[in-house]
Amino acid sequence: MPQDKDWVELYEYVKYKIMGYDENMKLPKYFILRLKGLSNGQYIANKKHQKFAKYDFKIILTTFKICRPEILNMLEKNKTTYKDEQHKFNAIMCIIDREINNVVLKYKNAKKSKEKIKNINLDNQIHEQAEYIPRSKKIKKELEELW
């Protein structure tokens, strides 16, 4: 069931934040097949073809969030060149496809870092403390003798 929740979150993000649709519109079937195909490393979802990768919907969503400024900038610059919504979505998916492996690598590096932090042995990192001796008492006595 968590994958269903992740899918709904991805679907809504793409629908509202990327494509700019409102509540009365739905994503076309082609967009859904492209997103589901991406999760299997395919161009478009197809059970008959080999799966080349396995991307979690959270990873895909994170990639969309990271690439959103670049996507919106591209859409604004090229708004007159797209012949239809499918053409526009294919351009968006080119950006996502290019960046998704970078996001996966960042997740793996973050996971390794957390494991290293958990496994650090702090027992040999403890040092003995030096005793602090304030110098102000000596200076105060010298000043009292001067007056």
NULO-845667 format. One record per atom (N, C-alpha, C, O, CB): x, y, z negated; residue in three letters. Coordinates in steps of 0.1 Angstrom, whole numbers, plus 2048, in hexadecimal, padded with zeros to 3 digits. Glycine has a CB too. Layout:
# residues N
XYZala ...
END
This chain:
# residues 147
8087F4800met 800800800met 80880D800met 804817805met 7F78007F4met 81580D7FApro 81C8197FApro 82081D809pro 82182980Cpro 8298187F2pro 821813812gln 82481781Fgln 81881E826gln 81A82782Egln 82880A828gln 80C81A822asp 800821827asp 800830822asp 7FD83982Aasp 7F381A822asp 804832816lys 804840811lys 80F848818lys 80D85381Blys 80783F801lys 81B84181Aasp 825848822asp 82184B830asp 824856835asp 83283F822asp 81A842836trp 815844844trp 80B850844trp 80C85884Dtrp 80E838849trp 80285183Bval 7F885C83Aval 800869838val 7FC87383Fval 7EE85982Fval 80A869830glu 81187582Dglu 81987A83Aglu 81988683Dglu 81B873822glu 81F870841leu 82587384Eleu 81B878858leu 81E88285Fleu 82D867853leu 810871859tyr 806875863tyr 801883861tyr 80088B86Atyr 7FA86B862tyr 7FE887854glu 7F9894851glu 80489F853glu 8018AA858glu 7F4894843glu 81089C850tyr 81B8A5852tyr 81C8A9861tyr 81D8B4865tyr 8288A084Ctyr 81D89E869val 81E8A0877val 8128A887Dval 8138B1885val 82089387Fval 8068A4878lys 7FA8AA87Dlys 7F98B987Alys 7F78C1883lys 7EE8A3878lys 7FC8BC86Dtyr 7FA8CA869tyr 8068D386Atyr 8058DE86Ftyr 7F58CA85Btyr 8128CE866lys 81E8D6866lys 8268D7873lys 82C8E1876lys 8278D185Blys 8258CC87Aile 82D8CB887ile 8248CF893ile 8288D889Aile 8338BE889ile 8198C9894met 8108CB8A0met 8078D789Emet 8028DC8A8met 8088BF8A3met 8048DB892gly 7FC8E688Fgly 7ED8E3891gly 7E58ED893gly 8008F2897gly 7E98D7890tyr 7DB8D4891tyr 7D38D7885tyr 7D98D987Atyr 7D98C4894tyr 7C68D8886asp 7BD8DB87Aasp 7B68CE876asp 7B88C487Casp 7B38E787Dasp 7AD8CF86Cglu 7A68C3867glu 79D8BD872glu 79A8B1871glu 79E8C785Bglu 7988C587Basn 78F8C0885asn 7968B8891asn 78F8B389Aasn 7878CB88Basn 7A38B8891met 7AA8B189Bmet 7B18A5896met 7B58A488Amet 7B48BB8A2met 7B489B89Elys 7BC89089Alys 7C888E8A4lys 7C88938AFlys 7B388389Alys 7D288789Fleu 7DD8848A8leu 7D987A8B2leu 7D28708AFleu 7EA87F89Fleu 7DD87C8BEpro 7DA8738C9pro 7E18658C6pro 7EB8648BFpro 7DE8788D7pro 7DB85B8CClys 7E084D8CAlys 7EF84C8CElys 7F78458C8lys 7D88438D2lys 7F28538D9tyr 8008538DEtyr 80A8588D3tyr 8148528D1tyr 80285C8EAtyr 8068628CCphe 80F8688C1phe 81185D8B6phe 81C85B8B1phe 8098758BBphe 8068578B2ile 80684D8A8ile 80F8418ACile 81783C8A4ile 7F88488A5ile 80D83D8B8leu 8168318BDleu 8258358BEleu 82D82D8BBleu 81182D8CBleu 8278428C1arg 8358478C1arg 83B8468B3arg 8468428B1arg 8368558C7arg 83384B8A9leu 83884B89Bleu 83A83D896leu 84483A890leu 82E853892leu 831834899lys 832827894lys 83D81F89Blys 844817896lys 82581F896lys 83F8238A8gly 84A81D8B0gly 8578218AAgly 8618198AAgly 8498218BEgly 85882E8A6leu 8658338A0leu 86882B894leu 874828891leu 86384289Dleu 85E82788Cser 86181F880ser 867812883ser 86E80C87Aser 85481E877ser 86580D88Fasn 86B800893asn 87780289Dasn 87C7F88A2asn 8617F7899asn 87B80E89Fgly 8868108A8gly 88280F8B7gly 88B80D8BFgly 8918078A5gly 8758108BAgln 87180F8C7gln 86C81D8CCgln 86A8268C4gln 8658058C8gln 86B81E8D9tyr 86682A8DFtyr 85782C8DBtyr 8538378D7tyr 86882B8EEtyr 84F8228DDile 8418228D9ile 83E8158D3ile 84480A8D7ile 8388258E6ile 8358148C9ala 8328088C2ala 82D7FD8CCala 8238008D4ala 82780B8B7ala 8337F28CBasn 82F7E78D4asn 8347DA8CDasn 83F7D88CBasn 8357E88E2asn 82A7D18CAlys 82D7C58C3lys 8357BB8CClys 83B7B18C7lys 8217BE8BDlys 8347BC8D9lys 83A7B38E2lys 8497B58E4lys 8507AD8E9lys 8337B38EFlys 84D7C18E1his 85C7C58E3his 8647C38D6his 85E7C48CBhis 85D7D38E8his 8707C28D8gln 87A7C08CDgln 87A7CD8C4gln 87A7D88C9gln 8887BC8D2gln 87B7CB8B7lys 87D7D68AElys 88C7D88AClys 8947CF8AAlys 8777D38A0lys 8907E58AEphe 89F7E88AEphe 8A37EE8A0phe 8AF7EE89Ephe 8A27F28B9phe 89A7F3898ala 89D7F988Bala 8917F8882ala 8867F4886ala 8A280888Dala 8937FC876lys 8887FC86Clys 88A809864lys 89280A85Blys 8887EF863lys 882813867tyr 88281F860tyr 875820858tyr 86A81E85Ctyr 88382C86Atyr 87782484Basp 86C826842asp 865833846asp 86B83C84Basp 870826833asp 858833843phe 85083F847phe 85584B83Fphe 854857843phe 84183D844phe 85A849833lys 86085482Blys 86C85A832lys 86E866832lys 86484F81Clys 874851838ile 88085683File 87C85E84Bile 88186984Eile 88984A844ile 87285A852ile 86D86185Eile 86786F859ile 869879860ile 862859865ile 86086F84Eleu 85A87B849leu 865885845leu 864891848leu 85187883Dleu 86F88083Ethr 87A88883Athr 88288E847thr 88689A847thr 884880832thr 883886851thr 88988B85Dthr 881896863thr 8868A0868thr 88B87F867thr 874894864phe 86B89F869phe 86D8AC860phe 86D8B7866phe 85C89B869phe 86D8AA853lys 86F8B684Alys 87C8BD84Dlys 87C8C984Dlys 86D8B283Clys 8868B584File 8948BB851ile 8948C285File 89A8CD860ile 89F8B0850ile 88E8BC868cys 88F8C1876cys 8848CC879cys 8838D1884cys 88E8B6880cys 87B8CE870arg 86F8D7873arg 8738E5878arg 86D8E9882arg 8678D9866arg 87D8EB872pro 8818F9878pro 8868F8886pro 88290088Fpro 88C8FF86Fpro 88E8ED889glu 8938EB897glu 8878E88A0glu 8878ED8ACglu 89D8E0897glu 87E8E089Cile 8728DC8A4ile 86A8E98A7ile 8668EB8B3ile 86A8D189Dile 8668F089Dleu 85E8FC89Fleu 8659068A8leu 85E90D8B0leu 85A902891leu 8729088A6asn 8799118AFasn 87990C8BDasn 8779158C6asn 8889128AAasn 87B8FF8C0met 87A8FA8CDmet 86D8FC8D3met 86B8FF8DFmet 87E8EB8CDmet 8628F98CBleu 8558FA8D1leu 8519098D4leu 84B90C8DEleu 84A8F58C6leu 8569128CCglu 8549208CFglu 85B9258DCglu 85692C8E4glu 8589298C3glu 8689218DDlys 86F9258E9lys 86A91F8F6lys 86A925900lys 87E9208E7lys 8649138F5asn 86090C901asn 85190A902asn 84D901909asn 8678FE902asn 84A9128FClys 83B9108FClys 835910909lys 82A90A90Blys 83591A8F3lys 83A917913thr 834918920thr 83990C929thr 83390A934thr 838925927thr 843905925thr 8498FB92Ethr 8428ED92Cthr 8438E4935thr 8578F992Cthr 83B8EB921tyr 8358DE91Ftyr 8288DD927tyr 81F8E6926tyr 8328DC910tyr 8268D292Elys 81A8D1936lys 80E8CC92Elys 8038CF932lys 81D8C7942lys 8118C5923asp 8068C091Aasp 80B8BD90Dasp 8178BE90Aasp 7FF8B4921asp 8028B8904glu 8068B58F6glu 8108A98F6glu 8198A98EDglu 7FA8B28EEglu 80E89F8FEgln 8178948FFgln 825898902gln 82E8938FCgln 811889909gln 8278A090Chis 8348A590Fhis 83A8AD903his 8468AB901his 8338AF91Chis 8338B58FClys 8388BC8F1lys 83C8B28E6lys 8478B48E0lys 82D8C58EBlys 8348A88E3phe 83789E8D9phe 8438968DDphe 84B8928D4phe 82B8958D6phe 8458938E9asn 85188B8EDasn 85E8948EBasn 86888E8E7asn 8508888FCasn 85D8A18EDala 8688AA8EAala 86B8A98DBala 8778A98D7ala 8658B88EFala 8618AA8D3ile 8628A98C4ile 86989C8C0ile 87289C8B8ile 8558AB8BDile 8648918C6met 86A8848C2met 8788828C7met 88087B8C0met 8628798C9met 87D88A8D1cys 88B88A8D5cys 89488F8C9cys 89E88A8C6cys 88D8928E1cys 88F89A8C3ile 8968A08B8ile 8968968ACile 8A18948A6ile 8908AD8B3ile 88B8908A9ile 88A88789Eile 89387A8A0ile 89A876897ile 87B88289Bile 8928758ACasp 89A8698B0asp 8A986C8AEasp 8B18638AAasp 8978658BEasp 8AD8788B2arg 8BB87C8B1arg 8C087D8A2arg 8CC87A89Farg 8BE8898B8arg 8B7881899glu 8BB88488Bglu 8B8879881glu 8BD87A876glu 8B5891887glu 8B086F885ile 8AB86687Aile 8B785E874ile 8B685B868ile 8A185D881ile 8C085A87Casn 8CB852877asn 8D485A86Dasn 8D9855863asn 8D484D882asn 8D586786Fasn 8DC870866asn 8D5870858asn 8DB87084Easn 8DE87E86Basn 8C8871859val 8C087184Cval 8C2863845val 8C3863839val 8B187384Fval 8C285884Cval 8C384B846val 8D184A83Fval 8D2846834val 8C2840851val 8DB84F846leu 8E984F840leu 8EA858834leu 8F085482Aleu 8F385484Aleu 8E3863834lys 8E386C828lys 8DC86581Clys 8E0866811lys 8DC87982Blys 8D185E81Ftyr 8CA856815tyr 8D384C80Ftyr 8D484A803tyr 8BD85081Atyr 8DA844818lys 8E383A813lys 8EF84080Alys 8F283A800lys 8E983281Flys 8F484B80Fasn 8FF851807asn 8FA8567F9asn 9018557EFasn 90585D80Fasn 8EE85B7F9ala 8E88607ECala 8E68547E3ala 8E88557D7ala 8DB8677EFala 8E28497E9lys 8DF83D7E0lys 8EC8387DBlys 8ED8347CFlys 8D88327E9lys 8F78377E3lys 9048337DFlys 90983C7D3lys 90F8377CAlys 90E8337EAlys 9078497D5ser 90C8537CBser 9058507BEser 90B8517B3ser 90A8617CFser 8F884E7BElys 8F084B7B2lys 8F583E7ABlys 8F683E79Flys 8E184A7B5lys 8F98347B3glu 8FE8287ADglu 90C82A7A7glu 90E82479Cglu 8FF81D7B8glu 9148327ADlys 9218357A8lys 92083C79Alys 927839791lys 92983D7B1lys 91684579Aile 91484D78Eile 90F844782ile 914845777ile 90A858790ile 90783A785lys 90283177Blys 90D828776lys 90D82476Blys 8F7828781lys 91782577Fasn 92181B77Basn 92E821776asn 93781A773asn 924813787asn 92E82E774ile 93A83576File 93C831760ile 932832759ile 93A844771ile 94882D75Dasn 94B82A74Fasn 950836748asn 95B83B74Basn 95581E74Easn 94983B73Eleu 94D847737leu 95484572Bleu 95984E724leu 941850734leu 957838727asp 95E83571Basp 96C83A71Basp 97183F710asp 95D826718asp 973839726asn 98183D726asn 98284C72Aasn 98D85172Casn 988835731asn 97785372Bgln 97886172Egln 97786A722gln 978876723gln 96C865737gln 976864716ile 97586C709ile 983870705ile 98C868704ile 96E8646FEile 98587D702his 9928826FDhis 9918876EFhis 98688B6EBhis 99788D707his 99C8866E8glu 99C88B6DAglu 99C89A6DBglu 9A28A16E4glu 9A98866D2glu 9968A06D1gln 9948AF6D1gln 9A08B56C9gln 9A58AF6BFgln 9878B36CBgln 9A48C06CDala 9AE8C86C6ala 9A68D16BBala 99B8D56BEala 9B78D16CFala 9AD8D36B0glu 9A68DB6A6glu 9A88EA6AAglu 9B28EE6ADglu 9AD8D8698glu 99D8F16A8tyr 99D8FF6ACtyr 9A090769Ftyr 99B905695tyr 98F9036B1tyr 9AA90F6A1ile 9AE918696ile 9AD92769Bile 9B492B6A4ile 9BD915692ile 9A492E695pro 9A293C699pro 9AE944696pro 9B394368Bpro 995941693pro 9B194D69Earg 9BD95669Carg 9B8963696arg 9C196B691arg 9C49596AAarg 9AC966695ser 9A7972690ser 9AA975681ser 9AC98067Dser 998974692ser 9AB96A679lys 9AE96C66Blys 9BC972669lys 9BE97B661lys 9AD95F663lys 9C696D670lys 9D397266Flys 9D4981674lys 9DB98966Dlys 9DD96A678lys 9CD98467File 9CD992684ile 9C699B67Aile 9CA9A6678ile 9C7993692ile 9BB996674lys 9B499E66Alys 9BC9A265Elys 9BC9AD65Alys 9A7997666lys 9C4998659lys 9CD99B64Elys 9D89A5652lys 9DB9AE64Alys 9D498E649lys 9DD9A465Eglu 9E79AE662glu 9E29BC663glu 9E89C565Fglu 9ED9A966Fglu 9D59BD668leu 9CF9CA669leu 9CC9D065Bleu 9CD9DC659leu 9C29C8671leu 9C89C7651glu 9C59CC644glu 9D29D263Dglu 9D19DB636glu 9BF9C163Bglu 9DD9CB640glu 9EA9D063Aglu 9EE9DD640glu 9F49E5639glu 9F59C663Dglu 9EA9E064Dleu 9EE9ED653leu 9E69F864Dleu 9EBA0364Dleu 9EB9EC662leu 9DA9F6649trp 9D2A01643trp 9D4A02635trp 9CEA0A62Etrp 9C39FF647trp 
END
